[in-house]
Amino acid sequence: MPLSPRDWHQRFELQSQWTQDTRDHLYSRAGVLKSQRVLDVGCGTGVLTKELSQSSINSTIGLDIKSEYIDIAASFAPTAFLSLGDAHIMPFKSSVFDFCLCHYLLMWVENPLAVLLEMKRVTIPGGAVLVLAEPDYGGRIDYPQKLAVLNEWQTTALQNQGANPFMGRKLKAIFHQAGLNDIEVGVIGAQWKNATPEHELNSEWEIIQSDLEFINNTSEVVKSSEEIRKIDLAAWATGERIIYVPTFYAWGKVIKD
Ligand SMILES: C[S@@+](CC[C@H](N)C(=O)[O-])C[C@H]1O[C@@H](n2cnc3c(N)ncnc32)[C@H](O)[C@@H]1O
């Protein structure tokens, strides 16, 4: 069954926990929280927008192409300004934001370089563009080995939805092509300290079920997914399970022309 906007909101909240440490580090390193105006592009239901709007930043603006997400963001992040629009042609004047950032966006857009150039355009000289999280499923690790099929399914499902599952590796190239300065690129690390909470496992399997709808031979795949689910849950229970999706970040400064 397709996930509702509310289900996606919960998923976005979970994803934001995975990137919290990197975000804190990059916000501090890039000086994001000292800014007057910050734009969150592809803000979804406003998970990061809310966090930014509750910080020392004077005004936080969120932009998204889906009105159902903007509606949720309006109640979730009530002190932020929200705008409905396309990241390829943003409804903002040039050089108006100190920082322009995005989180799990570029893999979903038609032309990531055009979006990055647009983010640069709306950022003031001396400001910076920050892309916080772009996965690359080509480097995903699943253990036990039988679970590698999950990556095959997810990669196909993403491609069938028009997303680029290999966006992460391209981030460095497009930052250079966009003419950003003092570019820093990295990959978010991972730790497996505690048992994974049940709600996180349920969320993972909700995403897998939703992905299966975007794959051919669905009935055959659905049948084997039941077996894979058992192997997955057993591996979490014994503590063996590893899942790692390399997730890239990058930031660069906007210099006066
Ligand atoms: C994976 S979600 C991430 C949402 C949010 N950044 C977060 O991390 O919670 C990707 C978001 O990008 C938005 N999006 C996709 N293409 C877009 C475009 N061309 N312009 C603006 N937003 C877009 C989607 O509507 C969705 O909200």
The ligand as an SDF file (V2000), in Angstrom:
LIG
                    3D

 27 29  0  0  0  0  0  0  0  0999 V2000
   13.3190   12.4750    0.5010 C   0  0  0  0  0  0  0  0  0  0  0  0
   12.3450   13.9170    0.6260 S   0  0  0  0  0  0  0  0  0  0  0  0
   13.2950   14.8560    1.8110 C   0  0  0  0  0  0  0  0  0  0  0  0
   12.4810   15.8930    2.5240 C   0  0  0  0  0  0  0  0  0  0  0  0
   13.2390   16.7400    3.5250 C   0  0  0  0  0  0  0  0  0  0  0  0
   14.3520   17.4220    2.9320 N   0  0  0  0  0  0  0  0  0  0  0  0
   13.7190   15.8990    4.6580 C   0  0  0  0  0  0  0  0  0  0  0  0
   14.8830   15.5100    4.6730 O   0  0  0  0  0  0  0  0  0  0  0  0
   12.8940   15.5940    5.5380 O   0  0  0  0  0  0  0  0  0  0  0  0
   12.6460   14.7700   -0.8970 C   0  0  0  0  0  0  0  0  0  0  0  0
   11.8250   16.0150   -1.0210 C   0  0  0  0  0  0  0  0  0  0  0  0
   12.1980   16.7130   -2.2040 O   0  0  0  0  0  0  0  0  0  0  0  0
   11.0280   17.2650   -2.7730 C   0  0  0  0  0  0  0  0  0  0  0  0
   11.3010   17.5480   -4.1980 N   0  0  0  0  0  0  0  0  0  0  0  0
   11.5420   16.6550   -5.1780 C   0  0  0  0  0  0  0  0  0  0  0  0
   11.7490   17.3080   -6.3430 N   0  0  0  0  0  0  0  0  0  0  0  0
   11.6510   18.6270   -6.0720 C   0  0  0  0  0  0  0  0  0  0  0  0
   11.7750   19.8090   -6.8630 C   0  0  0  0  0  0  0  0  0  0  0  0
   12.0470   19.7550   -8.1820 N   0  0  0  0  0  0  0  0  0  0  0  0
   11.6080   21.0020   -6.2670 N   0  0  0  0  0  0  0  0  0  0  0  0
   11.3300   21.0920   -4.9320 C   0  0  0  0  0  0  0  0  0  0  0  0
   11.2010   20.0060   -4.1390 N   0  0  0  0  0  0  0  0  0  0  0  0
   11.3580   18.7870   -4.6970 C   0  0  0  0  0  0  0  0  0  0  0  0
    9.9830   16.1920   -2.5350 C   0  0  0  0  0  0  0  0  0  0  0  0
    8.6670   16.6940   -2.6700 O   0  0  0  0  0  0  0  0  0  0  0  0
   10.3230   15.7620   -1.1220 C   0  0  0  0  0  0  0  0  0  0  0  0
    9.6860   16.5270   -0.1820 O   0  0  0  0  0  0  0  0  0  0  0  0
  1  2  1  0
  2  3  1  0
  2 10  1  0
  3  4  1  0
  4  5  1  0
  5  6  1  0
  5  7  1  0
  7  8  2  0
  7  9  1  0
 10 11  1  0
 11 12  1  0
 11 26  1  0
 12 13  1  0
 13 14  1  0
 13 24  1  0
 14 15  1  0
 14 23  1  0
 15 16  2  0
 16 17  1  0
 17 18  1  0
 17 23  2  0
 18 19  1  0
 18 20  2  0
 20 21  1  0
 21 22  2  0
 22 23  1  0
 24 25  1  0
 24 26  1  0
 26 27  1  0
M  CHG  2   2   1   9  -1
M  END
$$$$
